[in-house]
Amino acid sequence: MNTFAFHLPTKIHAGNGSFMKTGEYIQDIVKGKRLFIVTDPGIVDLGLVTQLEDMLANQSFETHVFTEVKPNPRDYDCIMGDELAREFQADCIIALGGGSVIDAAKAIAILQVLGGRPQDYAGRDQVPAPVTPIVAIPTTAGTGAEVTRSSVITDTEKKIKLTIKDVKIAPAVAIVDPELTYQLPAHLTASTGMDALVHAVEAFTCKRSNPVADGLAIEAMKRIYPALRPAVTEGGSNQEARYELMIGATIAGMAFSHADVASVHCMAEAIGGLYDTPHGVANSMFLPYIIEFNAEADIKKHATIARTLGLVGEDASETDATAALVAEMKHLAFDLAIPTFSSLPQVKEEDFEYLAESAFQNGSTPSNARRSRSRTI
């Protein structure tokens, strides 16, 4: 009977067409007229940035666009963005893109007010003062970064991922519009959707779980799992699947932000830091094997997931239910054409000990359901 706190500072506007009301939704949180838009070249090519600028100009906002965010955002991307945001004297930062864009925007919001480097704020509750207000507009159904208090940035010198966790960097407003995902390629729909499923599973099974986060995690699974295959194979033509996947990803973001992730993310961030592997792909690779490893530590919760996903009936044993869950996660990754770890061209066996130790040192390792041991290298 653990004690817990639940604080969601983000106002969520969700549903088809909500993107077109961005100017209306941000009026209450923007104290000035200078909006710094953080995005990436792919979003620019889709025409979404021009749409956003035109909407905001109609309401007399002045905008500056920063497009230098890469997948697995780098520390130097954030520092460059900070310099431009300071020069522009931004009153608000709008993140239009996937999880990398939103994470970079959070770091830029910190640096604009407090200075320094992202490394200075790594860990839990290390942001000492309020930051520039953030509006998050996700264009993928995956990370849930639009409602989380976390920012994951690559330390390019150490080749590791660092995590900033502080409620002060949670977006003030999230605009969650499934229509923005209709043009997402199948492989990105697959990897980001699996990422969202991992968030729900780890929030539910980790040691920092709590009753409110559990309820959100279960609801997220119910939406994400049945929507994943059709969203990938049918694309934007299946609007219902896109809606369920997008809303499920946001709910999963709320779940893990108020619980934690665990060893799937620890391993994913280790290979992401070293090899620059896309985060969703990395999570998808490890999910079945971490479930298999963790199940003995809390077989009841893992069996509950299998029943929630409709993989077994209520009369199945917990052992059989967990075995069905492991098998289906492997099948799901195969069906969605997720690469295997061994297929990554940059993987070297001599890196394994470093990757294991890097994963073990991750701040979410203590939250994993089953305890693991470190071997100093």
C-alpha positions in Angstrom: 0.0 0.0 0.0 2.4 2.6 -1.3 1.9 6.4 -1.1 2.1 8.4 -4.3 1.5 11.7 -5.9 -0.2 12.4 -9.2 0.3 15.9 -10.8 -0.7 16.5 -14.4 0.1 20.1 -15.2 -0.7 19.8 -19.0 -4.0 20.9 -20.5 -4.8 18.4 -23.2 -6.8 19.3 -26.3 -7.4 16.1 -28.3 -9.3 15.0 -31.4 -9.4 15.3 -35.1 -8.9 18.9 -36.3 -7.5 20.2 -33.0 -4.3 21.3 -34.7 -6.3 24.0 -36.6 -7.3 25.6 -33.3 -3.8 26.0 -32.0 -3.9 29.8 -31.8 -7.1 29.6 -29.7 -5.8 26.9 -27.4 -2.6 28.8 -26.5 -4.1 32.2 -25.7 -4.2 31.5 -21.9 -0.6 30.5 -21.5 1.3 32.9 -23.8 2.1 36.2 -22.1 3.7 37.7 -25.2 3.6 37.4 -28.9 6.9 35.8 -29.8 6.6 32.1 -30.4 9.7 29.9 -31.1 8.8 26.8 -33.1 11.0 23.7 -32.7 10.6 21.1 -35.4 12.6 19.0 -37.9 13.0 19.1 -41.7 10.6 16.3 -42.3 7.7 18.2 -40.7 8.7 21.3 -42.7 8.5 19.2 -45.9 4.9 18.1 -45.0 3.8 21.7 -44.9 2.7 21.6 -41.3 5.1 24.4 -40.2 3.8 26.7 -42.9 0.2 25.9 -41.8 1.1 26.6 -38.2 2.9 29.9 -38.9 -0.1 31.1 -41.0 -2.5 30.3 -38.2 -0.5 32.1 -35.6 0.1 35.1 -37.9 -3.6 35.5 -38.2 -3.7 36.0 -34.5 -0.8 38.5 -34.5 1.9 36.1 -33.2 5.4 36.5 -34.4 7.3 33.2 -35.0 10.8 31.9 -35.5 11.4 28.4 -36.7 14.2 26.1 -35.5 14.5 23.0 -37.6 17.9 21.5 -36.5 16.5 18.6 -34.3 17.7 15.1 -35.2 16.3 11.8 -34.1 17.7 11.1 -30.6 18.3 14.8 -30.1 21.8 15.9 -29.4 23.0 18.2 -26.6 24.5 20.6 -29.2 21.1 20.8 -31.0 19.6 22.0 -27.8 22.4 24.5 -27.1 22.0 25.9 -30.7 18.2 26.2 -30.2 18.8 28.0 -26.9 21.0 30.6 -28.5 18.4 31.3 -31.1 15.5 31.4 -28.6 17.4 33.9 -26.5 18.2 36.1 -29.5 14.5 35.9 -30.5 13.4 36.6 -26.9 10.8 33.8 -27.1 7.8 34.1 -24.9 6.7 30.5 -25.6 8.2 27.4 -27.3 6.0 25.3 -29.6 7.2 21.8 -30.3 5.8 20.4 -33.6 7.0 16.9 -34.2 7.8 13.6 -32.7 9.3 12.7 -29.3 12.8 14.0 -30.3 11.4 17.4 -31.2 9.4 17.6 -28.0 12.3 16.5 -25.9 14.6 19.0 -27.5 12.0 21.8 -27.0 11.9 21.0 -23.3 15.7 21.2 -23.0 15.7 24.5 -24.9 13.0 25.9 -22.6 15.3 25.1 -19.6 18.4 26.6 -21.2 16.7 29.8 -22.3 15.9 30.7 -18.7 18.6 29.0 -16.7 21.6 28.7 -19.2 24.2 26.0 -19.2 24.0 22.6 -20.9 21.4 19.8 -20.8 23.9 17.8 -18.7 23.5 20.4 -15.9 19.9 19.3 -15.2 20.1 15.5 -15.7 18.3 13.4 -13.0 15.2 13.9 -11.0 14.0 17.4 -9.9 17.2 19.2 -10.9 15.5 22.2 -12.6 15.6 24.9 -10.0 13.1 27.4 -11.5 10.2 27.7 -14.0 11.1 27.5 -17.6 9.7 29.0 -20.8 6.2 27.7 -21.4 5.9 24.8 -23.8 3.2 23.8 -26.2 3.6 20.3 -27.6 1.9 19.2 -30.8 2.9 15.5 -31.5 3.0 14.2 -35.0 3.6 10.6 -34.0 1.6 8.3 -31.8 4.4 7.0 -29.6 6.4 8.8 -27.0 3.7 10.5 -25.0 6.2 13.3 -24.6 3.4 15.9 -24.9 2.3 15.0 -21.4 5.4 13.9 -19.7 7.9 15.6 -17.3 10.9 14.0 -19.0 13.4 15.0 -21.7 15.9 12.5 -23.1 19.0 14.0 -24.7 22.1 12.4 -26.1 25.4 13.4 -24.5 27.5 13.4 -27.6 30.8 13.3 -25.8 30.0 10.3 -23.5 27.7 8.7 -26.1 25.0 8.1 -23.5 21.5 9.3 -23.1 20.7 11.5 -20.2 17.3 12.1 -18.8 15.9 15.3 -17.3 12.9 14.6 -15.1 11.1 17.5 -13.5 7.5 18.6 -13.5 8.6 22.1 -14.5 9.3 20.9 -18.0 5.9 19.3 -18.6 4.2 21.1 -21.5 1.6 23.6 -20.4 -0.6 22.6 -23.4 -0.7 19.5 -25.5 -2.6 19.5 -28.8 -3.2 15.9 -29.8 -4.5 15.6 -33.3 -4.6 12.1 -34.9 -4.9 13.6 -38.4 -1.2 14.7 -38.1 -0.2 11.1 -38.2 -2.0 10.1 -41.4 1.1 10.7 -43.6 3.4 8.8 -41.2 5.3 6.0 -43.0 4.5 2.4 -42.0 7.8 1.8 -40.3 7.6 4.9 -38.2 4.0 4.1 -37.3 5.2 0.6 -36.2 8.2 1.7 -34.1 6.4 4.6 -32.4 3.3 2.6 -31.7 5.4 -0.2 -30.1 7.1 2.5 -28.1 3.7 3.6 -26.7 2.8 0.0 -25.9 6.1 -0.4 -24.0 5.3 2.7 -22.0 2.0 1.2 -20.9 3.5 -2.2 -20.1 6.4 -0.8 -18.1 4.3 1.7 -16.2 2.0 -1.1 -15.1 4.7 -3.6 -14.1 7.5 -1.3 -12.7 8.1 -1.0 -9.0 7.0 2.7 -9.0 3.5 1.8 -10.3 0.5 3.1 -8.5 -3.3 2.7 -8.8 -3.9 5.8 -10.9 -1.0 5.0 -13.3 -2.2 1.4 -13.4 -5.6 2.4 -14.6 -4.2 4.7 -17.3 -1.7 2.0 -18.4 -4.5 -0.6 -18.8 -6.7 1.8 -20.7 -3.7 2.7 -23.0 -3.1 -1.0 -23.7 -6.7 -1.6 -24.6 -6.5 1.2 -27.2 -3.0 0.7 -28.6 -2.7 -3.1 -29.1 -5.8 -3.6 -31.3 -5.0 -0.5 -33.3 -1.3 -1.2 -34.0 -1.5 -3.7 -36.9 -4.3 -1.9 -38.8 -2.6 1.5 -38.3 0.6 0.2 -39.8 -0.9 -1.8 -42.7 -3.8 0.6 -43.6 -2.1 3.9 -42.8 -4.2 7.1 -42.8 -7.2 5.3 -44.5 -8.0 3.7 -41.1 -8.9 6.8 -39.2 -10.3 4.9 -36.2 -7.1 3.0 -35.7 -5.1 6.2 -36.0 -7.3 7.9 -33.4 -7.1 5.0 -31.0 -3.3 4.7 -31.4 -2.8 8.5 -30.9 -5.1 8.8 -27.8 -3.6 5.5 -26.4 -0.1 6.9 -26.7 -1.0 10.0 -24.8 -2.7 8.0 -22.1 0.4 5.8 -21.9 2.5 8.9 -21.5 0.5 10.0 -18.5 0.9 6.5 -17.0 4.7 6.1 -17.2 5.3 9.8 -16.3 3.6 9.1 -13.0 5.2 5.7 -12.5 8.3 5.0 -14.4 9.7 2.9 -17.3 12.1 0.1 -16.6 14.7 -2.2 -18.2 13.3 -2.1 -21.7 14.0 1.6 -21.8 17.3 1.2 -20.0 18.5 -1.2 -22.7 17.0 0.9 -25.5 18.7 4.1 -24.3 22.0 2.3 -24.0 22.0 1.2 -27.6 20.5 4.5 -28.7 23.3 6.4 -27.0 26.0 4.3 -28.5 24.6 3.4 -31.9 22.0 6.1 -32.5 19.3 3.4 -32.9 15.8 4.9 -33.2 14.2 4.8 -29.8 11.0 3.1 -30.8 12.9 0.4 -32.7 15.2 -0.2 -29.7 12.2 -0.6 -27.3 10.5 -3.0 -29.6 13.5 -5.2 -29.9 13.8 -5.8 -26.1 10.2 -5.9 -25.0 9.5 -9.6 -25.3 12.7 -10.6 -23.6 12.4 -8.2 -20.7 8.8 -9.4 -20.1 10.1 -13.0 -20.1 12.9 -12.0 -17.6 10.6 -10.0 -15.4 7.5 -12.2 -15.2 8.6 -14.3 -12.3 8.9 -11.1 -10.2 5.3 -10.2 -10.6 3.5 -12.9 -12.6 0.1 -11.7 -11.6 0.5 -8.3 -13.3 2.0 -9.8 -16.4 -0.9 -12.3 -16.6 -3.2 -9.3 -16.3 -1.7 -7.8 -19.4 -2.3 -10.9 -21.4 -5.9 -11.0 -20.3 -6.3 -7.3 -21.0 -5.0 -7.8 -24.6 -7.4 -10.8 -25.0 -4.6 -13.3 -25.5 -6.0 -15.8 -23.0 -9.3 -16.3 -21.2 -9.9 -15.7 -17.5 -9.5 -19.4 -16.7 -5.9 -19.6 -18.0 -3.2 -20.0 -15.5 -0.9 -17.1 -14.8 2.0 -19.1 -16.2 0.2 -19.8 -19.4 -1.0 -16.2 -19.7 2.5 -14.8 -19.4 3.8 -17.3 -21.9 1.1 -16.2 -24.4 2.1 -12.5 -23.7 5.8 -13.2 -24.5 4.9 -15.1 -27.7 2.5 -12.4 -28.9 5.0 -9.6 -28.4 7.5 -11.5 -30.5 4.9 -12.1 -33.2 3.8 -8.5 -33.1 7.3 -7.2 -33.6 7.7 -9.6 -36.5 4.4 -8.6 -38.1 5.4 -5.0 -37.9 8.8 -5.6 -39.5 10.7 -4.4 -36.4 14.4 -5.2 -36.9 16.1 -7.6 -34.5 19.0 -6.5 -32.3 21.4 -8.9 -34.2 20.4 -7.4 -37.5 21.7 -4.0 -36.6 24.8 -3.5 -38.7 26.8 -1.5 -36.1 26.4 -4.1 -33.3 29.7 -5.4 -32.1 30.1 -8.2 -29.5 32.9 -6.3 -27.8 30.3 -3.6 -26.9 28.1 -5.9 -25.0 29.6 -5.4 -21.6 29.6 -1.7 -22.0 25.9 -1.7 -23.1 25.0 -3.9 -20.1 26.7 -1.6 -17.7 25.3 1.5 -19.4 21.8 0.1 -19.1 22.3 -0.9 -15.5 23.4 2.7 -14.6 20.2 4.1 -16.1 18.1 6.0 -13.5 15.1 3.7 -14.2 16.9 0.4 -13.4 15.8 0.4 -9.8 12.2 0.6 -11.0 12.4 -2.7 -12.9 10.2 -5.5 -11.6 13.0 -8.0 -11.2 16.3 -7.1 -9.7 19.4 -7.4 -11.8 23.0 -7.3 -10.9 25.9 -5.1 -12.2 29.3 -6.3 -13.1 31.8 -3.5 -13.0 33.9 -3.2 -16.2 
